Each structure stands twice: as C-alpha cells, then as structure tokens.
Amino acid sequence: MIPNLLARLAAIAGAIITIFTLGNFYGKKSQKTKQLEEDFTDATESKKRQENRRNDDISSVKRRMQKYIRK
C-alpha cells in the first residue's frame, strides 16, 4: 500500500514538473516571437519614415529640425 501511494505521488509530482517546464519553454519561445514581430514592424515603420522624409521639401525639413537648431 505504501509503495503504491509513493508511486502515485511521484507520478503526480512528475506531471506537475513537466507541465511547468513545458509552460516555461513555450512562454519564452512566444516572448521571442513577439519581440521579433515588434522589431520587424519597427523596421518597416522606420523605412516608411525614411521614404517619406526623402520626398520632403526644404521648408518641412527646416520646420522639423527647428528644435535642434540653436538661435
């Protein structure tokens, strides 16, 4: 009876440890995926900003840079 009880407790403990280990592994993996997606969207937005600014005229560039220029 006691060995049977110990076997059940060991099986339950093993299952709990396995569940937490898998959850931690997939949690880190999903976090890396989210970070890669954010980096990709940031890169595309930056590229769009660069393309828009390349087509700007001189007056809009002066207006945008006004806060950096000392008078």
Backbone hydrogen bonds in HBPLUS format (Angstrom, degrees):
<---DONOR---> <-ACCEPTOR-->    atom                        ^
c    i                          cat <-CA-CA->   ^        H-A-AA   ^      H-
h    n   atom  resd res      DA  || num        DHA   H-A  angle D-A-AA Bond
n    s   type  num  typ     dist DA aas  dist angle  dist       angle   num
A0005-LEU N   A0001-MET O   3.02 MM   4  6.26 154.2  2.09 147.5 154.3     1
A0006-LEU N   A0002-ILE O   2.89 MM   4  6.15 159.2  1.93 154.8 160.6     2
A0007-ALA N   A0003-PRO O   2.90 MM   4  6.05 151.7  1.98 143.5 151.1     3
A0008-ARG N   A0004-ASN O   3.06 MM   4  6.32 154.1  2.13 143.6 150.2     4
A0009-LEU N   A0005-LEU O   2.96 MM   4  6.24 161.2  2.00 150.0 155.1     5
A0010-ALA N   A0006-LEU O   2.90 MM   4  6.06 156.6  1.95 146.5 153.1     6
A0011-ALA N   A0007-ALA O   2.94 MM   4  6.13 153.8  2.01 144.2 151.4     7
A0012-ILE N   A0008-ARG O   2.92 MM   4  6.17 159.7  1.97 151.6 156.8     8
A0013-ALA N   A0009-LEU O   2.89 MM   4  6.07 163.1  1.92 148.8 153.8     9
A0014-GLY N   A0010-ALA O   2.87 MM   4  6.00 157.8  1.92 145.5 152.0    10
A0015-ALA N   A0011-ALA O   2.95 MM   4  6.14 153.4  2.02 144.3 151.4    11
A0016-ILE N   A0012-ILE O   2.97 MM   4  6.23 158.3  2.02 150.3 155.9    12
A0017-ILE N   A0013-ALA O   2.97 MM   4  6.18 164.6  1.99 151.9 156.0    13
A0018-THR N   A0014-GLY O   2.94 MM   4  6.07 157.7  1.99 145.1 151.7    14
A0019-ILE N   A0015-ALA O   2.95 MM   4  6.15 158.8  2.00 148.3 153.6    15
A0020-PHE N   A0016-ILE O   3.08 MM   4  6.33 165.7  2.10 153.1 156.1    16
A0021-THR N   A0017-ILE O   2.93 MM   4  6.07 155.4  2.00 147.9 155.4    17
A0022-LEU N   A0018-THR O   2.94 MM   4  6.11 168.8  1.95 154.5 157.0    18
A0023-GLY N   A0019-ILE O   2.96 MM   4  6.08 158.2  2.01 145.9 152.6    19
A0024-ASN N   A0020-PHE O   2.95 MM   4  6.06 156.2  2.01 144.3 150.2    20
A0025-PHE N   A0021-THR O   2.98 MM   4  6.20 160.4  2.02 149.6 155.0    21
A0026-TYR N   A0022-LEU O   2.96 MM   4  6.14 175.6  1.96 157.4 158.0    22
A0027-GLY N   A0023-GLY O   2.88 MM   4  5.83 141.8  2.03 138.1 149.5    23
A0028-LYS N   A0024-ASN O   3.02 MM   4  6.21 158.5  2.07 148.5 152.3    24
A0029-LYS N   A0025-PHE O   3.07 MM   4  6.30 154.9  2.13 144.4 152.0    25
A0030-SER N   A0026-TYR O   2.94 MM   4  6.04 157.1  1.99 142.3 147.7    26
A0031-GLN N   A0027-GLY O   3.03 MM   4  6.20 147.9  2.13 140.6 149.6    27
A0032-LYS N   A0028-LYS O   2.99 MM   4  6.28 154.0  2.06 147.5 153.6    28
A0033-THR N   A0029-LYS O   3.03 MM   4  6.30 154.7  2.09 145.2 152.3    29
A0034-LYS N   A0030-SER O   2.92 MM   4  6.16 157.6  1.97 147.3 152.7    30
A0035-GLN N   A0031-GLN O   3.00 MM   4  6.22 156.7  2.05 146.3 152.5    31
A0036-LEU N   A0032-LYS O   2.95 MM   4  6.21 157.0  2.01 149.1 155.0    32
A0037-GLU N   A0033-THR O   2.98 MM   4  6.24 157.2  2.04 149.7 155.9    33
A0038-GLU N   A0034-LYS O   2.95 MM   4  6.21 157.7  2.00 149.7 155.6    34
A0039-ASP N   A0035-GLN O   2.91 MM   4  6.14 157.8  1.96 149.3 155.5    35
A0040-PHE N   A0036-LEU O   2.95 MM   4  6.15 155.3  2.01 145.9 152.7    36
A0041-THR N   A0037-GLU O   2.98 MM   4  6.25 161.2  2.01 150.4 154.9    37
A0042-ASP N   A0038-GLU O   2.90 MM   4  6.07 157.4  1.95 148.5 155.2    38
A0043-ALA N   A0039-ASP O   2.93 MM   4  6.12 153.7  2.00 144.9 152.1    39
A0044-THR N   A0040-PHE O   2.98 MM   4  6.28 157.6  2.03 149.8 155.5    40
A0045-GLU N   A0041-THR O   2.94 MM   4  6.11 159.9  1.98 148.8 154.4    41
A0046-SER N   A0042-ASP O   2.92 MM   4  6.06 156.4  1.97 145.9 152.7    42
A0047-LYS N   A0043-ALA O   2.96 MM   4  6.14 154.8  2.02 144.3 151.2    43
A0048-LYS N   A0044-THR O   2.97 MM   4  6.22 155.0  2.03 145.9 152.3    44
A0049-ARG N   A0045-GLU O   2.91 MM   4  6.19 156.7  1.97 148.3 154.7    45
A0050-GLN N   A0046-SER O   2.92 MM   4  6.19 157.4  1.97 148.8 154.9    46
A0051-GLU N   A0047-LYS O   2.99 MM   4  6.27 157.3  2.04 147.7 153.7    47
A0052-ASN N   A0048-LYS O   2.90 MM   4  6.15 156.8  1.96 149.7 156.2    48
A0053-ARG N   A0049-ARG O   2.91 MM   4  6.10 160.1  1.95 151.6 156.9    49
A0054-ARG N   A0050-GLN O   2.96 MM   4  6.08 139.6  2.13 141.9 152.7    50
A0055-ASN N   A0052-ASN O   3.23 MM   3  5.47 138.0  2.41 100.1 110.7    51
A0056-ASP N   A0053-ARG O   3.16 MM   3  5.00 160.8  2.20  99.7 105.5    52
A0061-VAL N   A0057-ASP O   3.32 MM   4  6.63 153.8  2.40 148.7 156.2    53
A0062-LYS N   A0058-ILE O   2.95 MM   4  6.21 160.6  1.99 154.2 159.1    54
A0063-ARG N   A0059-SER O   2.98 MM   4  6.17 157.5  2.04 145.3 151.5    55
A0064-ARG N   A0060-SER O   2.98 MM   4  6.12 157.3  2.04 142.7 148.6    56
A0065-MET N   A0061-VAL O   2.93 MM   4  6.08 150.2  2.02 148.1 156.3    57
A0066-GLN N   A0063-ARG O   3.41 MM   3  5.23 157.1  2.47  96.4 102.9    58
A0068-TYR N   A0065-MET O   2.96 MM   3  5.46 148.7  2.06 114.2 123.7    59
A0069-ILE N   A0066-GLN O   3.32 MM   3  5.27 141.2  2.48  96.4 106.8    60
